[in-house]
Amino acid sequence: MSKKFQFIVVLILIYFAYFYNVDFSQENTVQDYSFEIEEKPAKVTNFFVYGTHLNLEGKIKLEEEFDNLILGLVNEENEIKKYDLNYQEEEKEVKFYLSEKINRGIDLEKVTEGFYTFFLIVEGEVELYYLLKNKTEHENIEYYSLSQNGYTNKMYLNVADGFVLQVEKIAVPDDVYDFVLDPGHGGRDPGAVSGGYYERDLNLLYAKKIKEKLINLGYRVKLTRENNTDILPTYGPDGRVQFAYTTKAKFFFSIHFNSNYVRNEYEGVEIYVPPKTNLDFASELATNIKEKANTKYSNLEDFRVKDGVYRRFLSQENIDAMSDSFSQLGVQLHENMHQKTPYYFVLRETGGMMTNAYVDGRDPRREANEFHNSYIAPESYLVEFGYMNHDGNLANILNNKEGYVAGFIKTIVDNLER
Ligand SMILES: [Zn+2]
């Protein structure tokens, strides 16, 4: 055979191999299973990605007795990854969900390359398999796993016809990041001021040190601001909240140092978390900072949910004040402005629907968070390393930066080991 002819034969073979494969995989998703599929689907009433987890809830009418409900991800080889479901029976309808915690569910970091179809598996005398049907307004989701050696698992969840997850290893695209670090305040806003030091400067200094360590671990990191002079808006297309979404990051950390009205009254580390979250990561972060920086858990009792871990909601006074100013503007309060909504915008607005974001542009005094309805968002934490108006804390913050940063990095390494 001539070289040219060989080349054409190879091209034809590639062409058939490619299309044969595509056909095969499509067929496989609808009929090549080792089990029968029930006719009616299970209805999905909510699903979202928060941090590194996919969460999902739904309902189904079941006539027959059953022992247990499972969510199964079935790949092309008919292998099933099983996830326990919680469920409640109401009359003939059963409500099911992966987790009440927004940062739990299916750990997407552990889903390997492949093509998976979701099934609700009803375990009883026989096993019944139901496809899922999207009953929400949500559309398809794209997720990029934490990067490793320049690669990421790109995940595409297609919900147009059943729930199908395609996972493919690719080089990390330029606009995809693992972490956003947000040095609080900046520009005209100095934050806390104590002993001649400005919080905005320390926030940036610490964020840059943490960024350097994370990059050395192979992560991709974005800062919301790179200097202390530019004025960074909160919302709108150039705002700090926007970074949570446009970077496709898995974690968002807002970096702060604390202060109050009475010198030396409070000291120690505080980690603020959104509602409905598992606290393990926040708790380890507080403990590791305490130990590595030789500091304490904060002695502030308000809003404390665990040693070093805090959760602050809007109070009725906050809501009343917003209600007054909104009625003067002739604007209706948002339904998310209630007492289970985070007080700090940096936790609330970076988490989309999952954390009750509400800055949707109705308030003419501020730009909109155009992602307030997002159902994919990073897991957010607000870190208060210590009190600048506590003499011992301030000396430690200035002289023991490596200790604080080491506590932060240890928590990342221990929890996100790859
Ligand atoms: Zn601050």
Residues whose N, C-alpha, C, O or C-beta is under 5 A from the ligand:
A	BS01	ZN	G184 G191 H256 F257
